[in-house]
Amino acid sequence: MKKRDSGEACIVCEEKKMKGIHLYTKFICEECEKKIISTSTTDPQYSEYVKKLKGIRTPPLYS
Ligand SMILES: [Zn+2]
C-alpha cells in the first residue's frame, strides 16, 4: 500500500485528502467541509462552494 496514493480528490480544493465525507459520488475533504460549515451564507465564497456542490446533483444532461 502506498501512502501517497491513498485518499480522494476533494471537489472543492481539488487536493487529495484522506479524511472527508462523501456526498453522492463526490468527496469533500474534512477541511473544506469545515470551511463550508463556517462560511456565512452571505459570504461570496459560500456561493462558490454551493456552485461546486450543485454540480454533484445536476449532471449536464440538459442545457
Ligand atoms: Zn477540500
PDB file of the backbone (N, CA, C, O) and the ligand in Angstrom, with CONECT records:
HET     ZN  A 101       1
ATOM      1  N   MET A   1       0.839  -1.218   0.000  1.00  0.00           N
ATOM      2  CA  MET A   1       0.000   0.000   0.000  1.00  0.00           C
ATOM      3  C   MET A   1       0.863   1.253   0.000  1.00  0.00           C
ATOM      4  O   MET A   1       1.755   1.417   0.833  1.00  0.00           O
ATOM      5  N   LYS A   2       0.586   2.101  -0.921  1.00  0.00           N
ATOM      6  CA  LYS A   2       1.326   3.365  -0.973  1.00  0.00           C
ATOM      7  C   LYS A   2       0.553   4.440  -0.229  1.00  0.00           C
ATOM      8  O   LYS A   2      -0.646   4.625  -0.442  1.00  0.00           O
ATOM      9  N   LYS A   3       1.236   5.124   0.618  1.00  0.00           N
ATOM     10  CA  LYS A   3       0.563   6.167   1.388  1.00  0.00           C
ATOM     11  C   LYS A   3       0.182   7.363   0.509  1.00  0.00           C
ATOM     12  O   LYS A   3      -0.869   7.979   0.687  1.00  0.00           O
ATOM     13  N   ARG A   4       1.039   7.661  -0.411  1.00  0.00           N
ATOM     14  CA  ARG A   4       0.808   8.833  -1.257  1.00  0.00           C
ATOM     15  C   ARG A   4      -0.436   8.699  -2.134  1.00  0.00           C
ATOM     16  O   ARG A   4      -1.120   9.678  -2.432  1.00  0.00           O
ATOM     17  N   ASP A   5      -0.702   7.478  -2.531  1.00  0.00           N
ATOM     18  CA  ASP A   5      -1.793   7.288  -3.469  1.00  0.00           C
ATOM     19  C   ASP A   5      -3.163   7.164  -2.811  1.00  0.00           C
ATOM     20  O   ASP A   5      -4.200   7.211  -3.473  1.00  0.00           O
ATOM     21  N   SER A   6      -3.139   7.008  -1.520  1.00  0.00           N
ATOM     22  CA  SER A   6      -4.427   6.878  -0.855  1.00  0.00           C
ATOM     23  C   SER A   6      -5.072   8.253  -0.703  1.00  0.00           C
ATOM     24  O   SER A   6      -4.409   9.287  -0.792  1.00  0.00           O
ATOM     25  N   GLY A   7      -6.346   8.234  -0.477  1.00  0.00           N
ATOM     26  CA  GLY A   7      -7.061   9.484  -0.393  1.00  0.00           C
ATOM     27  C   GLY A   7      -7.837   9.732  -1.657  1.00  0.00           C
ATOM     28  O   GLY A   7      -7.651   9.057  -2.669  1.00  0.00           O
ATOM     29  N   GLU A   8      -8.714  10.715  -1.582  1.00  0.00           N
ATOM     30  CA  GLU A   8      -9.541  11.027  -2.737  1.00  0.00           C
ATOM     31  C   GLU A   8      -9.471  12.505  -3.042  1.00  0.00           C
ATOM     32  O   GLU A   8      -9.175  13.327  -2.175  1.00  0.00           O
ATOM     33  N   ALA A   9      -9.749  12.827  -4.293  1.00  0.00           N
ATOM     34  CA  ALA A   9      -9.696  14.222  -4.695  1.00  0.00           C
ATOM     35  C   ALA A   9     -10.952  14.947  -4.233  1.00  0.00           C
ATOM     36  O   ALA A   9     -12.074  14.575  -4.578  1.00  0.00           O
ATOM     37  N   CYS A  10     -10.734  15.970  -3.460  1.00  0.00           N
ATOM     38  CA  CYS A  10     -11.831  16.796  -2.969  1.00  0.00           C
ATOM     39  C   CYS A  10     -12.353  17.662  -4.111  1.00  0.00           C
ATOM     40  O   CYS A  10     -11.568  18.224  -4.875  1.00  0.00           O
ATOM     41  N   ILE A  11     -13.665  17.769  -4.228  1.00  0.00           N
ATOM     42  CA  ILE A  11     -14.224  18.555  -5.330  1.00  0.00           C
ATOM     43  C   ILE A  11     -14.100  20.047  -5.092  1.00  0.00           C
ATOM     44  O   ILE A  11     -14.245  20.841  -6.022  1.00  0.00           O
ATOM     45  N   VAL A  12     -13.833  20.433  -3.850  1.00  0.00           N
ATOM     46  CA  VAL A  12     -13.738  21.863  -3.543  1.00  0.00           C
ATOM     47  C   VAL A  12     -12.312  22.376  -3.734  1.00  0.00           C
ATOM     48  O   VAL A  12     -12.081  23.316  -4.494  1.00  0.00           O
ATOM     49  N   CYS A  13     -11.372  21.761  -3.051  1.00  0.00           N
ATOM     50  CA  CYS A  13      -9.991  22.239  -3.143  1.00  0.00           C
ATOM     51  C   CYS A  13      -9.176  21.453  -4.183  1.00  0.00           C
ATOM     52  O   CYS A  13      -8.056  21.824  -4.535  1.00  0.00           O
ATOM     53  N   GLU A  14      -9.776  20.358  -4.657  1.00  0.00           N
ATOM     54  CA  GLU A  14      -9.162  19.529  -5.688  1.00  0.00           C
ATOM     55  C   GLU A  14      -7.845  18.885  -5.258  1.00  0.00           C
ATOM     56  O   GLU A  14      -7.021  18.503  -6.088  1.00  0.00           O
ATOM     57  N   GLU A  15      -7.672  18.774  -3.965  1.00  0.00           N
ATOM     58  CA  GLU A  15      -6.494  18.106  -3.440  1.00  0.00           C
ATOM     59  C   GLU A  15      -6.878  16.739  -2.911  1.00  0.00           C
ATOM     60  O   GLU A  15      -8.009  16.513  -2.481  1.00  0.00           O
ATOM     61  N   LYS A  16      -5.926  15.844  -2.949  1.00  0.00           N
ATOM     62  CA  LYS A  16      -6.211  14.513  -2.426  1.00  0.00           C
ATOM     63  C   LYS A  16      -6.103  14.506  -0.920  1.00  0.00           C
ATOM     64  O   LYS A  16      -5.078  14.872  -0.345  1.00  0.00           O
ATOM     65  N   LYS A  17      -7.170  14.085  -0.304  1.00  0.00           N
ATOM     66  CA  LYS A  17      -7.198  14.063   1.152  1.00  0.00           C
ATOM     67  C   LYS A  17      -7.694  12.712   1.642  1.00  0.00           C
ATOM     68  O   LYS A  17      -8.443  12.008   0.964  1.00  0.00           O
ATOM     69  N   MET A  18      -7.251  12.385   2.829  1.00  0.00           N
ATOM     70  CA  MET A  18      -7.652  11.115   3.424  1.00  0.00           C
ATOM     71  C   MET A  18      -8.993  11.222   4.145  1.00  0.00           C
ATOM     72  O   MET A  18      -9.849  10.343   4.048  1.00  0.00           O
ATOM     73  N   LYS A  19      -9.144  12.316   4.863  1.00  0.00           N
ATOM     74  CA  LYS A  19     -10.352  12.459   5.669  1.00  0.00           C
ATOM     75  C   LYS A  19     -11.369  13.354   4.994  1.00  0.00           C
ATOM     76  O   LYS A  19     -11.031  14.387   4.417  1.00  0.00           O
ATOM     77  N   GLY A  20     -12.598  12.946   5.076  1.00  0.00           N
ATOM     78  CA  GLY A  20     -13.635  13.765   4.488  1.00  0.00           C
ATOM     79  C   GLY A  20     -14.942  13.008   4.426  1.00  0.00           C
ATOM     80  O   GLY A  20     -15.083  11.916   4.976  1.00  0.00           O
ATOM     81  N   ILE A  21     -15.890  13.615   3.745  1.00  0.00           N
ATOM     82  CA  ILE A  21     -17.204  12.986   3.638  1.00  0.00           C
ATOM     83  C   ILE A  21     -17.542  12.741   2.179  1.00  0.00           C
ATOM     84  O   ILE A  21     -17.046  13.424   1.284  1.00  0.00           O
ATOM     85  N   HIS A  22     -18.374  11.781   1.966  1.00  0.00           N
ATOM     86  CA  HIS A  22     -18.849  11.504   0.616  1.00  0.00           C
ATOM     87  C   HIS A  22     -20.242  12.082   0.456  1.00  0.00           C
ATOM     88  O   HIS A  22     -21.120  11.911   1.302  1.00  0.00           O
ATOM     89  N   LEU A  23     -20.405  12.756  -0.634  1.00  0.00           N
ATOM     90  CA  LEU A  23     -21.694  13.331  -0.949  1.00  0.00           C
ATOM     91  C   LEU A  23     -22.075  12.754  -2.309  1.00  0.00           C
ATOM     92  O   LEU A  23     -21.545  13.160  -3.343  1.00  0.00           O
ATOM     93  N   TYR A  24     -22.993  11.810  -2.287  1.00  0.00           N
ATOM     94  CA  TYR A  24     -23.325  11.087  -3.509  1.00  0.00           C
ATOM     95  C   TYR A  24     -22.055  10.426  -4.022  1.00  0.00           C
ATOM     96  O   TYR A  24     -21.473   9.599  -3.320  1.00  0.00           O
ATOM     97  N   THR A  25     -21.621  10.758  -5.197  1.00  0.00           N
ATOM     98  CA  THR A  25     -20.419  10.112  -5.730  1.00  0.00           C
ATOM     99  C   THR A  25     -19.182  10.959  -5.509  1.00  0.00           C
ATOM    100  O   THR A  25     -18.076  10.553  -5.866  1.00  0.00           O
ATOM    101  N   LYS A  26     -19.361  12.125  -4.926  1.00  0.00           N
ATOM    102  CA  LYS A  26     -18.243  13.056  -4.769  1.00  0.00           C
ATOM    103  C   LYS A  26     -17.679  13.039  -3.366  1.00  0.00           C
ATOM    104  O   LYS A  26     -18.278  12.519  -2.424  1.00  0.00           O
ATOM    105  N   PHE A  27     -16.513  13.626  -3.269  1.00  0.00           N
ATOM    106  CA  PHE A  27     -15.817  13.641  -1.994  1.00  0.00           C
ATOM    107  C   PHE A  27     -15.455  15.065  -1.600  1.00  0.00           C
ATOM    108  O   PHE A  27     -14.971  15.856  -2.409  1.00  0.00           O
ATOM    109  N   ILE A  28     -15.703  15.359  -0.352  1.00  0.00           N
ATOM    110  CA  ILE A  28     -15.320  16.665   0.190  1.00  0.00           C
ATOM    111  C   ILE A  28     -14.435  16.413   1.396  1.00  0.00           C
ATOM    112  O   ILE A  28     -14.811  15.679   2.310  1.00  0.00           O
ATOM    113  N   CYS A  29     -13.270  17.020   1.396  1.00  0.00           N
ATOM    114  CA  CYS A  29     -12.349  16.763   2.487  1.00  0.00           C
ATOM    115  C   CYS A  29     -12.834  17.443   3.768  1.00  0.00           C
ATOM    116  O   CYS A  29     -13.660  18.355   3.750  1.00  0.00           O
ATOM    117  N   GLU A  30     -12.291  16.963   4.854  1.00  0.00           N
ATOM    118  CA  GLU A  30     -12.701  17.458   6.165  1.00  0.00           C
ATOM    119  C   GLU A  30     -12.517  18.971   6.293  1.00  0.00           C
ATOM    120  O   GLU A  30     -13.362  19.671   6.851  1.00  0.00           O
ATOM    121  N   GLU A  31     -11.403  19.450   5.768  1.00  0.00           N
ATOM    122  CA  GLU A  31     -11.117  20.881   5.876  1.00  0.00           C
ATOM    123  C   GLU A  31     -12.135  21.723   5.129  1.00  0.00           C
ATOM    124  O   GLU A  31     -12.605  22.744   5.630  1.00  0.00           O
ATOM    125  N   CYS A  32     -12.469  21.282   3.921  1.00  0.00           N
ATOM    126  CA  CYS A  32     -13.433  22.040   3.133  1.00  0.00           C
ATOM    127  C   CYS A  32     -14.830  21.938   3.732  1.00  0.00           C
ATOM    128  O   CYS A  32     -15.617  22.883   3.680  1.00  0.00           O
ATOM    129  N   GLU A  33     -15.111  20.800   4.288  1.00  0.00           N
ATOM    130  CA  GLU A  33     -16.407  20.633   4.937  1.00  0.00           C
ATOM    131  C   GLU A  33     -16.546  21.648   6.065  1.00  0.00           C
ATOM    132  O   GLU A  33     -17.582  22.296   6.219  1.00  0.00           O
ATOM    133  N   LYS A  34     -15.480  21.770   6.846  1.00  0.00           N
ATOM    134  CA  LYS A  34     -15.490  22.725   7.955  1.00  0.00           C
ATOM    135  C   LYS A  34     -15.599  24.152   7.440  1.00  0.00           C
ATOM    136  O   LYS A  34     -16.297  24.986   8.017  1.00  0.00           O
ATOM    137  N   LYS A  35     -14.894  24.418   6.342  1.00  0.00           N
ATOM    138  CA  LYS A  35     -14.924  25.758   5.764  1.00  0.00           C
ATOM    139  C   LYS A  35     -16.328  26.119   5.312  1.00  0.00           C
ATOM    140  O   LYS A  35     -16.813  27.226   5.546  1.00  0.00           O
ATOM    141  N   ILE A  36     -16.967  25.160   4.660  1.00  0.00           N
ATOM    142  CA  ILE A  36     -18.319  25.404   4.168  1.00  0.00           C
ATOM    143  C   ILE A  36     -19.262  25.667   5.331  1.00  0.00           C
ATOM    144  O   ILE A  36     -20.084  26.583   5.292  1.00  0.00           O
ATOM    145  N   ILE A  37     -19.129  24.860   6.352  1.00  0.00           N
ATOM    146  CA  ILE A  37     -19.995  24.999   7.521  1.00  0.00           C
ATOM    147  C   ILE A  37     -19.783  26.349   8.202  1.00  0.00           C
ATOM    148  O   ILE A  37     -20.738  26.983   8.652  1.00  0.00           O
ATOM    149  N   SER A  38     -18.518  26.784   8.274  1.00  0.00           N
ATOM    150  CA  SER A  38     -18.230  28.025   8.987  1.00  0.00           C
ATOM    151  C   SER A  38     -18.385  29.274   8.125  1.00  0.00           C
ATOM    152  O   SER A  38     -18.305  30.395   8.627  1.00  0.00           O
ATOM    153  N   THR A  39     -18.605  29.077   6.837  1.00  0.00           N
ATOM    154  CA  THR A  39     -18.784  30.230   5.963  1.00  0.00           C
ATOM    155  C   THR A  39     -20.226  30.708   6.013  1.00  0.00           C
ATOM    156  O   THR A  39     -21.169  29.921   5.928  1.00  0.00           O
ATOM    157  N   SER A  40     -20.368  32.000   6.150  1.00  0.00           N
ATOM    158  CA  SER A  40     -21.701  32.581   6.166  1.00  0.00           C
ATOM    159  C   SER A  40     -22.352  32.447   4.794  1.00  0.00           C
ATOM    160  O   SER A  40     -21.676  32.519   3.767  1.00  0.00           O
ATOM    161  N   THR A  41     -23.653  32.255   4.784  1.00  0.00           N
ATOM    162  CA  THR A  41     -24.356  32.115   3.509  1.00  0.00           C
ATOM    163  C   THR A  41     -24.364  33.423   2.720  1.00  0.00           C
ATOM    164  O   THR A  41     -24.664  33.434   1.526  1.00  0.00           O
ATOM    165  N   THR A  42     -24.034  34.517   3.391  1.00  0.00           N
ATOM    166  CA  THR A  42     -23.974  35.803   2.702  1.00  0.00           C
ATOM    167  C   THR A  42     -22.577  36.074   2.142  1.00  0.00           C
ATOM    168  O   THR A  42     -22.363  37.026   1.392  1.00  0.00           O
ATOM    169  N   ASP A  43     -21.650  35.225   2.519  1.00  0.00           N
ATOM    170  CA  ASP A  43     -20.280  35.360   2.026  1.00  0.00           C
ATOM    171  C   ASP A  43     -20.212  34.926   0.569  1.00  0.00           C
ATOM    172  O   ASP A  43     -20.738  33.872   0.212  1.00  0.00           O
ATOM    173  N   PRO A  44     -19.567  35.730  -0.279  1.00  0.00           N
ATOM    174  CA  PRO A  44     -19.451  35.350  -1.698  1.00  0.00           C
ATOM    175  C   PRO A  44     -18.794  33.990  -1.881  1.00  0.00           C
ATOM    176  O   PRO A  44     -19.084  33.266  -2.834  1.00  0.00           O
ATOM    177  N   GLN A  45     -17.917  33.660  -0.965  1.00  0.00           N
ATOM    178  CA  GLN A  45     -17.232  32.371  -1.043  1.00  0.00           C
ATOM    179  C   GLN A  45     -18.220  31.215  -0.907  1.00  0.00           C
ATOM    180  O   GLN A  45     -18.014  30.135  -1.461  1.00  0.00           O
ATOM    181  N   TYR A  46     -19.268  31.454  -0.181  1.00  0.00           N
ATOM    182  CA  TYR A  46     -20.261  30.408   0.046  1.00  0.00           C
ATOM    183  C   TYR A  46     -20.938  29.993  -1.255  1.00  0.00           C
ATOM    184  O   TYR A  46     -21.188  28.809  -1.482  1.00  0.00           O
ATOM    185  N   SER A  47     -21.227  30.954  -2.091  1.00  0.00           N
ATOM    186  CA  SER A  47     -21.875  30.625  -3.353  1.00  0.00           C
ATOM    187  C   SER A  47     -20.946  29.848  -4.270  1.00  0.00           C
ATOM    188  O   SER A  47     -21.387  29.084  -5.127  1.00  0.00           O
ATOM    189  N   GLU A  48     -19.646  30.060  -4.071  1.00  0.00           N
ATOM    190  CA  GLU A  48     -18.666  29.274  -4.826  1.00  0.00           C
ATOM    191  C   GLU A  48     -18.732  27.811  -4.412  1.00  0.00           C
ATOM    192  O   GLU A  48     -18.675  26.907  -5.246  1.00  0.00           O
ATOM    193  N   TYR A  49     -18.853  27.603  -3.118  1.00  0.00           N
ATOM    194  CA  TYR A  49     -18.965  26.231  -2.617  1.00  0.00           C
ATOM    195  C   TYR A  49     -20.251  25.587  -3.133  1.00  0.00           C
ATOM    196  O   TYR A  49     -20.266  24.446  -3.595  1.00  0.00           O
ATOM    197  N   VAL A  50     -21.306  26.351  -3.034  1.00  0.00           N
ATOM    198  CA  VAL A  50     -22.611  25.838  -3.464  1.00  0.00           C
ATOM    199  C   VAL A  50     -22.583  25.451  -4.940  1.00  0.00           C
ATOM    200  O   VAL A  50     -23.157  24.443  -5.353  1.00  0.00           O
ATOM    201  N   LYS A  51     -21.904  26.274  -5.711  1.00  0.00           N
ATOM    202  CA  LYS A  51     -21.799  26.004  -7.142  1.00  0.00           C
ATOM    203  C   LYS A  51     -21.131  24.646  -7.377  1.00  0.00           C
ATOM    204  O   LYS A  51     -21.571  23.850  -8.207  1.00  0.00           O
ATOM    205  N   LYS A  52     -20.073  24.412  -6.634  1.00  0.00           N
ATOM    206  CA  LYS A  52     -19.366  23.147  -6.779  1.00  0.00           C
ATOM    207  C   LYS A  52     -20.210  21.982  -6.283  1.00  0.00           C
ATOM    208  O   LYS A  52     -20.211  20.902  -6.874  1.00  0.00           O
ATOM    209  N   LEU A  53     -20.913  22.213  -5.211  1.00  0.00           N
ATOM    210  CA  LEU A  53     -21.750  21.150  -4.660  1.00  0.00           C
ATOM    211  C   LEU A  53     -22.934  20.854  -5.567  1.00  0.00           C
ATOM    212  O   LEU A  53     -23.365  19.707  -5.680  1.00  0.00           O
ATOM    213  N   LYS A  54     -23.447  21.866  -6.195  1.00  0.00           N
ATOM    214  CA  LYS A  54     -24.582  21.681  -7.091  1.00  0.00           C
ATOM    215  C   LYS A  54     -24.229  20.828  -8.293  1.00  0.00           C
ATOM    216  O   LYS A  54     -25.075  20.131  -8.852  1.00  0.00           O
ATOM    217  N   GLY A  55     -22.980  20.895  -8.674  1.00  0.00           N
ATOM    218  CA  GLY A  55     -22.518  20.092  -9.796  1.00  0.00           C
ATOM    219  C   GLY A  55     -22.703  18.612  -9.554  1.00  0.00           C
ATOM    220  O   GLY A  55     -22.775  17.820 -10.493  1.00  0.00           O
ATOM    221  N   ILE A  56     -22.778  18.247  -8.294  1.00  0.00           N
ATOM    222  CA  ILE A  56     -22.958  16.844  -7.936  1.00  0.00           C
ATOM    223  C   ILE A  56     -24.312  16.335  -8.390  1.00  0.00           C
ATOM    224  O   ILE A  56     -24.440  15.243  -8.943  1.00  0.00           O
ATOM    225  N   ARG A  57     -25.300  17.143  -8.145  1.00  0.00           N
ATOM    226  CA  ARG A  57     -26.667  16.667  -8.390  1.00  0.00           C
ATOM    227  C   ARG A  57     -27.208  17.023  -9.752  1.00  0.00           C
ATOM    228  O   ARG A  57     -28.252  16.517 -10.162  1.00  0.00           O
ATOM    229  N   THR A  58     -26.510  17.890 -10.455  1.00  0.00           N
ATOM    230  CA  THR A  58     -27.031  18.280 -11.759  1.00  0.00           C
ATOM    231  C   THR A  58     -26.018  17.963 -12.846  1.00  0.00           C
ATOM    232  O   THR A  58     -25.273  18.841 -13.281  1.00  0.00           O
ATOM    233  N   PRO A  59     -25.989  16.735 -13.275  1.00  0.00           N
ATOM    234  CA  PRO A  59     -25.125  16.392 -14.393  1.00  0.00           C
ATOM    235  C   PRO A  59     -25.599  17.105 -15.660  1.00  0.00           C
ATOM    236  O   PRO A  59     -26.796  17.317 -15.852  1.00  0.00           O
ATOM    237  N   PRO A  60     -24.661  17.468 -16.507  1.00  0.00           N
ATOM    238  CA  PRO A  60     -25.032  18.282 -17.677  1.00  0.00           C
ATOM    239  C   PRO A  60     -25.760  17.488 -18.759  1.00  0.00           C
ATOM    240  O   PRO A  60     -25.299  17.400 -19.897  1.00  0.00           O
ATOM    241  N   LEU A  61     -26.869  16.930 -18.399  1.00  0.00           N
ATOM    242  CA  LEU A  61     -27.664  16.179 -19.372  1.00  0.00           C
ATOM    243  C   LEU A  61     -28.550  17.110 -20.170  1.00  0.00           C
ATOM    244  O   LEU A  61     -28.814  16.896 -21.353  1.00  0.00           O
ATOM    245  N   TYR A  62     -29.002  18.154 -19.487  1.00  0.00           N
ATOM    246  CA  TYR A  62     -29.852  19.127 -20.152  1.00  0.00           C
ATOM    247  C   TYR A  62     -29.167  20.475 -20.129  1.00  0.00           C
ATOM    248  O   TYR A  62     -28.377  20.765 -19.231  1.00  0.00           O
ATOM    249  N   SER A  63     -29.462  21.274 -21.089  1.00  0.00           N
ATOM    250  CA  SER A  63     -28.864  22.602 -21.099  1.00  0.00           C
ATOM    251  C   SER A  63     -29.930  23.666 -21.319  1.00  0.00           C
ATOM    252  O   SER A  63     -29.615  24.856 -21.358  1.00  0.00           O
TER     253      SER A  63
HETATM  254 ZN    ZN A 101     -11.024  20.069   0.113  1.00  0.00          ZN2+
END
